Amino acid sequence: MKPLPHIYKAQLSGGAEGYAVVSVARIPEFRTAPPADFDGLGDVWSPNQFLMAAVETCFLFTLQAVARASKLPSGPWSSRTSEAHGLCPHLREAASAAEARSP
């Protein structure tokens, strides 16, 4: 691992509506758009899906790093499939939940 701090950069190009393009140095760019739930076409990755994918990949890569550092032999844990679910509640429900938690 390289010394901390690690700095990550991404560039986003887009217009008033429709697709946007995300680019990072030395990595192929990709298109993104709102999910179908937010009137997007649903044919490319959305920020919501990226968030769930980030949770899943962080979990897997952390497990790999811990196993490598611990010198664990391969086992049932070394090949896995997992799934993350995210919930976007109705705005009024989210606001009520936030108000209920406020001091």
TADAZI-V431042 format. One record per residue. N is the residue number from 1. RES is the residue in one letter. PHI is phi in radians with two decimals (none if undefined). D_LAST is the distance of its C-alpha to the last C-alpha in whole Angstrom. Layout:
N,RES,PHI,D_LAST + N,RES,PHI,D_LAST
This chain:
1,M,none,41 + 2,K,-1.32,41 + 3,P,-1.06,39 + 4,L,-1.37,35 + 5,P,-1.45,34 + 6,H,-1.72,35 + 7,I,-2.05,34 + 8,Y,-2.06,35 + 9,K,-2.22,36 + 10,A,-2.53,36 + 11,Q,-2.02,38 + 12,L,-2.13,37 + 13,S,-2.18,40 + 14,G,-2.89,39 + 15,G,-2.00,40 + 16,A,-1.18,38 + 17,E,-2.78,38 + 18,G,1.53,40 + 19,Y,-1.27,40 + 20,A,-2.23,39 + 21,V,-2.07,40 + 22,V,-1.84,39 + 23,S,-2.38,41 + 24,V,-2.45,41 + 25,A,-0.96,44 + 26,R,1.16,46 + 27,I,-2.27,45 + 28,P,-1.01,46 + 29,E,-1.33,44 + 30,F,-2.54,42 + 31,R,-1.63,41 + 32,T,-2.44,38 + 33,A,-2.81,36 + 34,P,-1.06,34 + 35,P,-1.21,34 + 36,A,-0.99,36 + 37,D,-1.07,33 + 38,F,-1.92,32 + 39,D,1.19,36 + 40,G,-1.43,37 + 41,L,-1.28,40 + 42,G,1.33,39 + 43,D,-1.86,42 + 44,V,-2.43,40 + 45,W,-1.08,37 + 46,S,-1.84,34 + 47,P,-0.99,31 + 48,N,-1.11,29 + 49,Q,-1.20,32 + 50,F,-1.06,32 + 51,L,-1.07,28 + 52,M,-1.14,29 + 53,A,-1.13,33 + 54,A,-1.12,31 + 55,V,-1.06,29 + 56,E,-1.12,32 + 57,T,-1.21,34 + 58,C,-1.06,32 + 59,F,-1.08,32 + 60,L,-1.11,36 + 61,F,-1.20,37 + 62,T,-1.18,34 + 63,L,-1.04,36 + 64,Q,-1.07,40 + 65,A,-1.14,39 + 66,V,-1.14,38 + 67,A,-1.09,41 + 68,R,-1.11,43 + 69,A,-1.16,42 + 70,S,-1.52,43 + 71,K,0.99,46 + 72,L,-1.26,45 + 73,P,-1.27,48 + 74,S,-1.04,48 + 75,G,-2.77,47 + 76,P,-1.04,45 + 77,W,-1.29,42 + 78,S,-1.36,44 + 79,S,-2.30,44 + 80,R,-2.53,41 + 81,T,-2.23,40 + 82,S,-2.43,36 + 83,E,-2.51,34 + 84,A,-1.92,30 + 85,H,-2.19,29 + 86,G,-2.09,26 + 87,L,-2.14,24 + 88,C,-1.91,23 + 89,P,-1.25,22 + 90,H,-1.03,22 + 91,L,-0.96,20 + 92,R,-1.14,19 + 93,E,-1.12,18 + 94,A,-1.12,16 + 95,A,-1.15,14 + 96,S,-1.13,13 + 97,A,-1.13,12 + 98,A,-1.16,10 + 99,E,-1.13,9 + 100,A,-1.15,8 + 101,R,-1.59,6 + 102,S,-1.21,4 + 103,P,-1.24,0
